[in-house]
Amino acid sequence: MTVRSIFNQLRMATGKKSNSKKILPQEFNGEGKRLSTQVAKSMKKYFTQLDGEKATDLYKMVIDEVEKPLLESVMNQCNGNQSSASKMLGINRGTLRTKLKEHKLL
């Protein structure tokens, strides 16, 4: 995937025109902070709160925390249109349906 195609997908996903201000990664979460920074901060806090206990199913926990609100937001933005949502997300419509069912959004 080229940088240009990634930019075009981001532009389409946010509804920005090609001549509008570029979308910077730090603007993605709406608070001027990178999502990756926020995740790292949350994980550090999570491990601190475990107080020596072993974490289990950590990957699933994080994916579920991020994926469900992502799917809800995109489906809302696309007015429930799964074809548009799958294009916006860059995934197959069948995969989107599976994920919507997994999160009880369908």
Secondary structure, DSSP 8 states (H G I E B T S, - for coil): --HHHHHHHHHHHHT--TTS----GGGTTSSSS-HHHHHHHHHHHHHHHHTT----SHHHHHHHHHHHHHHHHHHHHTTT-HHHHHHHHTS-HHHHHHHHHHTT--
